[in-house]
Amino acid sequence: MDRIIKIKLFDQAYTFKANAQVFHAEKIANYVVEQVEKAGASAAAHSKLDTVILAALNIASDYFEMKRCREKLFEDIDQRCKVLVEYIDANA
């Protein structure tokens, strides 16, 4: 089900259709707004474009950090599974 999501950036309203679950779309939109506001507050002399680029870089940084943590978690789970399999094989 499509739903219209509204956000406000730089005193301008933006609307878009969300075909994903509405909760996730709203959460994503709010995160983007939060990051843009945070980037704008860090340096008041920047242009809107500079602010949006800084926000995008921060979002990308967060994404890659989460991706790294996820990969590390999977490696840890894989290693633990191998240890368990070896233990079971040795004690079966």
C-alpha beads as a LAMMPS data file, in Angstrom:
LAMMPS data file: protein, C-alpha beads

92 atoms
91 bonds

1 atom types
1 bond types

-500.0 500.0 xlo xhi
-500.0 500.0 ylo yhi
-500.0 500.0 zlo zhi

Masses

1 110.0

Atoms # bond

1 1 1 0.000 0.000 0.000
2 1 1 1.447 3.364 -1.023
3 1 1 1.337 6.197 1.448
4 1 1 2.389 9.831 1.172
5 1 1 5.248 10.820 3.478
6 1 1 5.954 14.485 4.192
7 1 1 9.205 15.990 5.423
8 1 1 10.437 19.542 5.801
9 1 1 13.976 20.602 4.901
10 1 1 15.245 24.179 4.775
11 1 1 11.719 25.463 5.416
12 1 1 10.450 23.667 2.332
13 1 1 8.006 20.778 2.420
14 1 1 8.687 17.635 0.402
15 1 1 6.300 14.781 -0.194
16 1 1 6.918 11.345 -1.632
17 1 1 5.181 8.035 -1.996
18 1 1 6.388 5.212 0.169
19 1 1 5.789 1.737 -1.183
20 1 1 7.666 0.109 1.700
21 1 1 6.142 -0.350 5.105
22 1 1 5.038 3.080 6.261
23 1 1 6.780 2.781 9.615
24 1 1 10.131 2.236 7.912
25 1 1 9.569 5.017 5.371
26 1 1 8.702 7.517 8.087
27 1 1 11.649 6.392 10.180
28 1 1 14.010 6.823 7.220
29 1 1 12.581 10.233 6.349
30 1 1 12.929 11.404 9.954
31 1 1 16.511 10.133 10.056
32 1 1 17.396 12.087 6.912
33 1 1 15.815 15.258 8.325
34 1 1 17.702 14.750 11.597
35 1 1 21.017 14.307 9.782
36 1 1 20.464 17.387 7.615
37 1 1 19.596 19.465 10.693
38 1 1 22.655 18.126 12.516
39 1 1 24.902 18.922 9.547
40 1 1 23.405 22.397 9.257
41 1 1 23.968 23.099 12.943
42 1 1 27.618 22.068 12.782
43 1 1 28.548 24.965 10.484
44 1 1 26.096 27.800 9.906
45 1 1 28.086 29.357 7.021
46 1 1 27.577 26.407 4.659
47 1 1 25.214 26.523 1.718
48 1 1 22.227 24.195 1.486
49 1 1 24.155 22.005 -0.934
50 1 1 27.133 21.793 1.445
51 1 1 24.778 20.888 4.283
52 1 1 23.051 18.153 2.265
53 1 1 26.387 16.735 1.091
54 1 1 27.704 16.679 4.665
55 1 1 24.498 14.949 5.797
56 1 1 24.847 12.407 2.977
57 1 1 28.444 11.705 3.981
58 1 1 27.366 11.231 7.607
59 1 1 24.570 8.885 6.540
60 1 1 26.990 6.922 4.347
61 1 1 29.457 6.726 7.236
62 1 1 26.729 5.369 9.521
63 1 1 25.730 2.856 6.837
64 1 1 29.252 1.544 6.338
65 1 1 29.872 1.335 10.091
66 1 1 26.691 -0.718 10.512
67 1 1 27.675 -2.875 7.535
68 1 1 31.113 -3.487 9.077
69 1 1 29.503 -4.425 12.408
70 1 1 27.095 -6.781 10.650
71 1 1 29.921 -8.495 8.767
72 1 1 31.902 -8.829 11.994
73 1 1 28.854 -10.341 13.716
74 1 1 28.401 -12.866 10.893
75 1 1 32.074 -13.803 11.066
76 1 1 31.773 -14.260 14.828
77 1 1 28.656 -16.422 14.438
78 1 1 30.360 -18.475 11.735
79 1 1 33.415 -19.034 13.936
80 1 1 31.275 -20.046 16.921
81 1 1 29.319 -22.498 14.750
82 1 1 32.557 -24.081 13.567
83 1 1 33.757 -24.467 17.153
84 1 1 30.438 -26.049 18.150
85 1 1 30.492 -28.448 15.192
86 1 1 34.071 -29.475 16.069
87 1 1 33.051 -29.984 19.694
88 1 1 30.029 -32.074 18.721
89 1 1 32.093 -34.146 16.264
90 1 1 34.783 -34.743 18.878
91 1 1 32.289 -35.774 21.566
92 1 1 29.776 -37.757 19.528

Bonds

1 1 1 2
2 1 2 3
3 1 3 4
4 1 4 5
5 1 5 6
6 1 6 7
7 1 7 8
8 1 8 9
9 1 9 10
10 1 10 11
11 1 11 12
12 1 12 13
13 1 13 14
14 1 14 15
15 1 15 16
16 1 16 17
17 1 17 18
18 1 18 19
19 1 19 20
20 1 20 21
21 1 21 22
22 1 22 23
23 1 23 24
24 1 24 25
25 1 25 26
26 1 26 27
27 1 27 28
28 1 28 29
29 1 29 30
30 1 30 31
31 1 31 32
32 1 32 33
33 1 33 34
34 1 34 35
35 1 35 36
36 1 36 37
37 1 37 38
38 1 38 39
39 1 39 40
40 1 40 41
41 1 41 42
42 1 42 43
43 1 43 44
44 1 44 45
45 1 45 46
46 1 46 47
47 1 47 48
48 1 48 49
49 1 49 50
50 1 50 51
51 1 51 52
52 1 52 53
53 1 53 54
54 1 54 55
55 1 55 56
56 1 56 57
57 1 57 58
58 1 58 59
59 1 59 60
60 1 60 61
61 1 61 62
62 1 62 63
63 1 63 64
64 1 64 65
65 1 65 66
66 1 66 67
67 1 67 68
68 1 68 69
69 1 69 70
70 1 70 71
71 1 71 72
72 1 72 73
73 1 73 74
74 1 74 75
75 1 75 76
76 1 76 77
77 1 77 78
78 1 78 79
79 1 79 80
80 1 80 81
81 1 81 82
82 1 82 83
83 1 83 84
84 1 84 85
85 1 85 86
86 1 86 87
87 1 87 88
88 1 88 89
89 1 89 90
90 1 90 91
91 1 91 92
